[in-house]
Amino acid sequence: METFISAMILFVEIKKFDKNGKYIKTIGSGKGRGPGEFITPRRIQLDENDNLFVLDYELRRLTQFDQSGVFLKTLPIKIMKACEFQIHKGLAYIVGFRLYGTRPIHKIDFKTEQLVGMFGNRTADSLLIARIGNGPHIVLNSEDVIYYADYFPYRISVLSSEGKPINSFSRKASFIRPPHEVPSPTRPNSFLMQSGGGIRDISLYATVFPMVLVNRRPISYEKGEKTIQYIDIFDSSGNWIITIPIEKYFSNHWTRQILSDKNGNIYLTSDDPFPHVEKFSIDLRDENGNVIMQ
């Protein structure tokens, strides 16, 4: 399968590369509100037929292209501003910001554009988290099992494709705190909302094992501290296996998204010095040198 990646908001286009990283073509008609155009493309995904889907946050819509990059259809998202989605078997599982009085996962039939289900639970801090620009994340495995993670608290909920709870798991991470107010550096007697850290993205390592990107935010930026990122990997039952400090093991020290292929390669996005994707091959072993996963 060929790999699609996106340069996202800076270039407002989708770039297609082969598995060796060779550029093939650009998909989409550039910036705009017409068919096949984008304003703020946020997420992309291939379905089981290699159709490409692009989620546009500002335009509140999901755009479909075929394998050749030809525009096929636009699905309006009327309920919310979506920040994440998964598409499988013609169904779009969409999550987003500011879900007043609604469930966080909306299941939509892409063909009929009908809402066929809402499920999952919002956290008490969901609205505060939305104020600082962070939202929930979702991924489906090959058996249609949903892994859902809000930014805070550190918890992954496991649901069936119909929304039935299956499991829930987490890892002790005392450095993650609730969103909180901090004094504004430019406006006296004013406060800003600041993140206390949390889950930045969720994916499946080797298409099987839940893998989350975690932000560790400093208590005060004035002290010169910086955000540190980790990758936590769990087994299929939700048992924590390993934590990988990105700064220690990867050349890319800051990423917005993580992905993995069936061979266990990890892909990290980076904005510096320009939007791109970096591919890493990792060999997960314990401290005695024994292979953890194959």
C-alpha positions in Angstrom: 0.0 0.0 0.0 1.3 3.4 -0.9 1.6 6.0 1.9 -0.2 9.3 2.0 1.1 12.2 4.1 0.0 15.8 4.4 1.9 19.0 4.8 -1.3 20.2 6.5 -2.1 23.9 7.1 1.1 25.5 5.8 0.7 24.2 2.2 -3.0 23.2 2.3 -2.4 20.2 0.2 -1.9 16.4 0.4 1.3 14.9 -0.9 1.6 11.3 -1.9 4.8 9.3 -1.5 5.7 5.7 -2.1 7.0 3.4 0.7 10.5 4.5 0.1 9.6 8.2 0.6 9.8 9.1 -3.1 7.3 11.9 -4.0 4.6 10.8 -6.4 2.0 13.5 -6.7 0.0 16.3 -4.9 -3.7 15.7 -4.3 -6.3 18.4 -3.8 -7.0 21.7 -5.4 -5.3 24.0 -2.9 -6.8 26.5 -0.5 -10.4 27.3 -0.9 -14.0 26.1 -0.1 -14.8 24.4 -3.3 -14.8 20.6 -4.0 -11.4 19.1 -3.3 -10.1 22.3 -1.6 -9.1 22.8 2.0 -8.8 25.6 4.6 -7.4 23.6 7.6 -6.8 20.0 6.7 -6.3 18.3 10.1 -6.3 14.5 9.5 -6.0 12.0 6.6 -6.7 8.3 6.4 -7.0 5.5 3.8 -9.9 3.1 3.9 -9.7 -0.6 3.1 -10.1 0.2 -0.6 -7.2 2.8 -0.6 -9.6 5.7 -0.9 -8.2 8.9 0.7 -10.3 10.8 3.3 -9.3 14.3 4.5 -10.8 16.0 7.5 -11.0 19.8 7.3 -11.5 21.4 10.8 -12.6 24.9 9.6 -14.9 23.7 6.8 -16.4 21.0 9.0 -16.3 18.4 6.3 -14.7 15.1 5.3 -13.5 14.9 1.6 -13.0 11.7 -0.3 -10.6 11.0 -3.1 -10.1 7.8 -5.0 -6.8 5.9 -5.4 -5.7 8.2 -8.2 -6.4 11.4 -6.2 -9.7 12.2 -8.1 -12.2 14.1 -5.9 -15.3 11.9 -5.2 -17.4 13.3 -2.4 -17.7 15.7 0.5 -19.4 14.8 3.8 -20.6 17.8 5.8 -20.1 17.5 9.6 -23.0 19.5 11.0 -22.8 18.5 14.6 -19.4 19.8 15.7 -15.9 20.9 14.7 -14.2 17.6 14.3 -10.5 17.1 15.3 -10.2 13.4 14.6 -11.8 10.6 12.7 -11.6 7.0 11.5 -13.3 5.5 8.4 -14.0 1.8 8.1 -16.5 -0.1 6.0 -18.3 3.0 4.8 -18.7 4.4 8.4 -17.1 7.5 9.7 -16.3 7.6 13.4 -15.8 11.3 14.3 -14.8 13.1 17.5 -14.4 16.8 18.0 -14.4 19.9 20.2 -17.0 21.5 22.5 -19.5 18.7 22.5 -22.2 20.4 24.6 -24.6 17.7 25.9 -23.5 15.1 23.3 -21.5 11.9 23.3 -17.9 12.4 22.1 -18.0 9.8 19.3 -20.4 10.3 16.4 -20.9 7.4 13.9 -22.0 8.6 10.5 -22.9 6.5 7.4 -20.7 8.1 4.7 -22.9 7.2 1.8 -26.3 8.3 3.3 -24.8 11.0 5.5 -27.0 9.9 8.3 -26.0 9.8 12.0 -26.3 6.2 13.1 -24.9 6.4 16.6 -23.4 8.5 19.4 -21.4 7.0 22.3 -18.5 7.3 24.7 -18.2 9.6 27.7 -16.8 13.1 27.9 -14.6 14.0 30.9 -15.3 16.7 33.4 -12.5 18.8 31.9 -13.5 18.4 28.2 -14.6 22.0 27.7 -11.5 23.4 29.4 -9.3 21.1 27.3 -11.1 22.4 24.2 -10.3 26.0 25.2 -6.5 25.2 25.0 -6.9 23.6 21.6 -6.7 19.9 22.5 -9.2 17.3 21.7 -9.9 13.6 21.9 -8.3 10.9 19.6 -9.6 7.6 18.2 -8.3 4.6 16.4 -9.9 1.3 15.2 -8.3 -2.0 14.9 -9.0 -4.7 12.2 -11.8 -6.1 14.4 -13.7 -2.8 14.6 -12.7 -2.3 18.2 -12.4 1.4 19.1 -9.6 2.9 21.3 -10.7 6.3 22.5 -8.5 8.7 24.4 -9.2 12.3 25.6 -6.3 14.6 26.2 -6.9 14.5 30.0 -7.1 12.5 32.1 -4.7 9.7 31.0 -7.1 7.0 30.2 -7.9 4.9 27.1 -11.4 3.6 26.7 -12.0 0.4 24.6 -15.4 0.2 22.9 -17.1 -2.0 20.4 -18.2 -0.5 17.0 -21.6 0.0 18.6 -20.3 1.8 21.6 -20.4 -1.0 24.2 -17.7 -0.6 26.8 -15.1 -3.4 26.6 -12.2 -2.2 28.7 -10.4 0.8 30.1 -6.7 1.2 31.0 -4.1 3.8 31.8 -0.6 4.3 33.1 0.5 6.2 36.3 1.7 9.6 35.1 1.8 12.0 38.0 3.4 14.7 35.8 0.1 15.1 34.0 -2.2 17.7 35.7 -5.6 19.1 34.9 -5.8 22.2 32.7 -5.3 25.3 34.8 -5.1 29.1 34.7 -1.8 30.9 34.7 -1.1 34.7 34.9 -1.0 36.4 31.5 2.5 37.6 30.7 1.1 40.6 28.7 -2.1 41.5 30.4 -2.1 42.4 34.2 -4.7 40.8 36.4 -5.6 38.4 33.5 -5.2 34.7 33.2 -4.7 32.2 30.4 -5.7 28.5 30.2 -2.7 26.2 30.1 -2.5 22.5 29.5 -1.1 20.3 32.2 -0.1 17.6 29.8 -1.9 14.6 28.4 -2.4 12.3 25.5 -1.6 14.0 22.2 -2.3 11.2 19.8 -3.3 7.5 19.7 -2.4 4.8 17.2 -1.7 1.1 17.0 1.9 -0.2 17.0 2.3 -2.9 14.3 -1.5 -2.4 13.8 -2.2 -4.3 17.0 -0.9 -2.8 20.2 -2.3 0.6 21.5 0.3 3.3 21.3 -0.1 6.8 22.7 1.9 10.0 22.3 2.0 11.8 25.7 2.9 15.4 26.4 4.6 16.3 29.7 4.1 20.0 30.1 6.2 22.3 32.3 4.7 23.9 35.4 6.0 27.3 34.2 7.5 28.2 30.9 9.2 31.2 32.6 11.7 28.8 34.2 12.9 27.8 30.8 11.4 24.3 30.9 10.1 22.7 27.7 7.4 20.2 26.9 8.8 16.6 26.8 7.1 13.9 24.8 6.9 10.1 25.3 5.5 7.1 23.4 3.7 4.6 25.7 2.9 1.2 24.2 0.5 -1.3 25.8 -0.4 -4.9 24.9 -3.8 -5.8 23.4 -5.2 -6.3 26.9 -4.2 -2.8 28.1 -1.1 -3.8 30.1 1.6 -1.2 30.0 4.8 -2.5 28.2 7.2 0.3 27.6 7.7 4.1 27.6 10.0 5.6 24.9 11.2 9.1 25.5 11.2 10.8 22.1 14.0 13.1 22.9 16.3 10.2 23.8 15.6 7.8 20.9 14.4 9.9 18.0 16.0 12.7 16.0 12.6 14.5 15.9 12.1 15.9 19.4 8.6 17.3 18.9 5.7 15.7 17.0 2.0 16.1 16.5 1.1 12.7 15.2 2.4 9.1 15.5 1.6 6.2 13.2 2.9 2.6 12.8 2.7 0.1 10.0 2.3 -3.7 10.2 6.1 -4.2 10.4 6.4 -2.0 13.5 8.0 1.0 11.9 7.0 4.3 13.5 6.2 7.5 11.7 6.4 10.9 13.4 5.4 14.2 11.9 7.6 17.2 12.3 7.2 21.0 11.6 10.9 21.8 11.8 12.5 23.0 9.6 9.5 22.4 7.3 6.4 20.0 7.5 7.6 16.5 6.9 7.3 12.9 8.2 10.2 10.8 9.6 10.2 7.0 9.6 12.0 5.0 12.3 12.6 1.3 12.7 12.6 0.2 16.3 13.5 -3.1 18.0 11.6 -3.4 21.3 13.5 -5.3 23.9 13.5 -5.4 27.6 16.5 -4.6 29.8 17.8 -8.1 29.4 17.8 -7.9 25.6 14.8 -10.1 25.1 12.4 -9.2 22.3 9.2 -7.7 23.7 7.2 -7.7 20.5 7.6 -9.3 17.1 
